[in-house]
Amino acid sequence: MAYDFSVLDAHIKETEDWLMREFGSIRTGRATPVILDSIKVEAYGARTPISQVASISIEDSRTLRISPWDKSLLKPIEKAIQEANLGISVMTDDQGLRVIFPELTAERRTMLIKVANEKVEQAKVTLRGHRTDAIKKLEADEKEGGMGQDDVARYKEDIQKKIDAGNSLLEVHAKKKHEEISL
């Protein structure tokens, strides 16, 4: 009986996607629309993501332009961004809103790298949990008589290789984020 690695592969991919979303919320000195993804605006009686009521574009390396499709949403969007307390400033003009990202201090960069490292460690802990779950399932299959000890040992090695590859990928993403923060 062959072991099905698709569940483990899906968990590894989910963990990588989670880390990328978390990294997207870590503000660097550069303007990135991803930081606004978590902000919801009170629009038409519902809490709606900014991207669904306005277009968001990058004006320059430290400025985003938000152009609401309905100009009556300027104030609610401005209020939502200010309430999110992301350390960015908002200015309203005749074309929409400008979101300005301040320069990062050395102290803030150090703190952001620390936060990024914590996120990577959380992702690695999650991967270790998935490894444990996969090994438990493998051992349960062995007890049911579906596999021999040699197969189980080989599959355990394969599981570890997949987890190691997942950890390496997380480290690559972490290195990129560190470089982005340090610029």
C-alpha positions as CSV (number, residue, x, y, z in Angstrom):
1,M,0.0,0.0,0.0
2,A,1.5,3.3,-1.1
3,Y,1.3,6.3,1.3
4,D,-0.6,9.3,0.1
5,F,1.5,12.5,0.5
6,S,-1.1,14.8,-1.0
7,V,-2.5,15.9,2.4
8,L,1.0,16.6,3.7
9,D,1.9,18.5,0.5
10,A,-1.3,20.6,0.8
11,H,-0.5,21.4,4.5
12,I,3.0,22.5,3.5
13,K,1.6,24.7,0.8
14,E,-1.0,26.2,3.2
15,T,1.7,27.0,5.7
16,E,3.8,28.7,3.0
17,D,0.8,30.7,1.9
18,W,0.0,31.8,5.5
19,L,3.6,33.0,5.9
20,M,3.4,35.0,2.7
21,R,0.2,36.7,3.9
22,E,1.8,37.4,7.2
23,F,4.9,38.9,5.5
24,G,2.6,41.0,3.4
25,S,1.2,42.6,6.5
26,I,4.7,43.5,7.8
27,R,5.2,47.1,6.6
28,T,8.5,47.9,5.1
29,G,9.6,51.4,4.0
30,R,8.1,50.7,0.5
31,A,4.5,51.2,-0.5
32,T,2.6,48.0,-1.0
33,P,-1.1,47.6,-1.5
34,V,-1.1,44.3,0.4
35,I,-0.9,46.2,3.7
36,L,-4.5,47.5,3.0
37,D,-6.0,44.1,2.5
38,S,-7.0,43.6,6.1
39,I,-8.7,47.0,6.3
40,K,-12.5,47.1,5.9
41,V,-14.5,50.2,5.1
42,E,-18.1,50.9,6.3
43,A,-19.7,51.2,2.8
44,Y,-23.3,50.7,1.9
45,G,-24.2,49.3,5.3
46,A,-21.5,46.6,5.2
47,R,-17.8,46.2,6.1
48,T,-16.1,46.0,2.8
49,P,-12.4,45.6,1.8
50,I,-10.9,48.8,0.3
51,S,-10.0,46.9,-2.9
52,Q,-13.7,46.3,-3.5
53,V,-14.7,50.0,-3.3
54,A,-11.7,51.7,-4.9
55,S,-8.7,51.1,-7.1
56,I,-5.3,51.1,-5.4
57,S,-2.1,51.9,-7.3
58,I,1.5,52.6,-6.4
59,E,2.3,56.3,-7.0
60,D,6.0,56.0,-6.0
61,S,8.1,54.0,-3.7
62,R,6.5,55.4,-0.5
63,T,3.0,56.4,-1.7
64,L,-0.1,54.6,-2.7
65,R,-3.1,56.2,-4.5
66,I,-6.6,55.1,-3.6
67,S,-9.3,56.2,-6.0
68,P,-12.7,55.4,-4.7
69,W,-15.3,54.6,-7.4
70,D,-17.9,56.5,-5.3
71,K,-16.4,59.9,-4.0
72,S,-18.8,59.7,-1.0
73,L,-16.5,57.0,0.4
74,L,-13.4,59.2,0.8
75,K,-14.1,60.0,4.5
76,P,-15.0,56.4,5.5
77,I,-11.9,55.0,3.7
78,E,-9.7,57.6,5.4
79,K,-11.2,56.9,8.8
80,A,-10.8,53.1,8.3
81,I,-7.1,53.5,7.4
82,Q,-6.4,55.8,10.4
83,E,-8.3,53.4,12.8
84,A,-6.1,50.5,11.5
85,N,-3.1,52.2,13.2
86,L,-0.6,50.9,10.7
87,G,1.9,53.8,11.1
88,I,1.0,55.3,7.7
89,S,-0.4,58.7,7.0
90,V,-3.4,59.5,4.8
91,M,-4.1,62.7,2.8
92,T,-7.3,63.4,0.9
93,D,-7.2,65.4,-2.4
94,D,-9.4,65.9,-5.4
95,Q,-8.4,62.6,-7.0
96,G,-8.8,60.4,-3.9
97,L,-6.5,59.5,-1.1
98,R,-2.8,59.3,-0.8
99,V,-1.3,56.8,1.6
100,I,2.2,57.8,2.6
101,F,4.7,55.3,4.1
102,P,7.3,57.0,6.4
103,E,11.0,56.1,6.3
104,L,11.9,53.3,8.6
105,T,14.3,53.9,11.5
106,A,17.1,51.4,12.2
107,E,15.3,50.5,15.5
108,R,12.0,49.9,13.6
109,R,13.8,47.8,11.0
110,T,15.3,45.6,13.8
111,M,11.9,45.2,15.3
112,L,10.3,44.2,11.9
113,I,13.1,41.6,11.3
114,K,12.3,40.2,14.8
115,V,8.6,40.0,13.9
116,A,9.4,38.3,10.6
117,N,11.5,35.8,12.4
118,E,8.7,35.0,14.8
119,K,6.3,34.4,11.9
120,V,8.9,32.0,10.3
121,E,9.2,30.2,13.6
122,Q,5.4,29.9,13.9
123,A,5.3,28.4,10.4
124,K,8.1,25.9,11.2
125,V,6.2,24.8,14.3
126,T,3.1,24.3,12.1
127,L,5.2,22.2,9.7
128,R,6.5,20.1,12.6
129,G,2.9,19.5,13.7
130,H,2.0,18.4,10.2
131,R,5.0,16.0,10.3
132,T,3.8,14.6,13.6
133,D,0.2,14.1,12.2
134,A,1.6,12.4,9.0
135,I,3.8,10.0,11.0
136,K,0.9,9.1,13.4
137,K,-1.3,8.3,10.4
138,L,1.5,6.2,8.9
139,E,1.9,4.3,12.2
140,A,-1.8,3.8,12.4
141,D,-1.7,2.3,8.8
142,E,1.1,0.0,9.9
143,K,-0.9,-1.2,12.9
144,E,-3.9,-2.0,10.6
145,G,-1.5,-4.2,8.7
146,G,-1.5,-2.2,5.5
147,M,2.3,-1.7,5.4
148,G,5.5,-3.4,6.4
149,Q,8.2,-1.9,8.7
150,D,10.5,-1.2,5.8
151,D,7.8,0.8,4.0
152,V,7.0,2.8,7.1
153,A,10.7,3.6,7.6
154,R,11.0,4.7,4.0
155,Y,7.8,6.8,4.2
156,K,9.0,8.4,7.4
157,E,12.2,9.5,5.6
158,D,10.1,10.8,2.7
159,I,8.0,12.8,5.1
160,Q,11.0,14.3,6.8
161,K,12.5,15.2,3.4
162,K,9.2,17.0,2.5
163,I,9.2,18.9,5.8
164,D,12.9,19.8,5.3
165,A,12.1,21.1,1.8
166,G,9.2,23.1,3.3
167,N,11.5,24.6,6.0
168,S,14.1,25.5,3.3
169,L,11.4,27.3,1.3
170,L,10.3,29.2,4.4
171,E,13.9,30.3,5.0
172,V,14.2,31.5,1.4
173,H,11.1,33.7,2.0
174,A,12.4,34.9,5.3
175,K,15.7,35.9,3.7
176,K,13.9,37.9,1.0
177,K,11.8,39.6,3.6
178,H,14.9,40.5,5.7
179,E,16.5,42.0,2.5
180,E,13.3,44.0,1.8
181,I,13.2,45.3,5.4
182,S,16.9,46.2,5.4
183,L,16.8,48.3,2.1
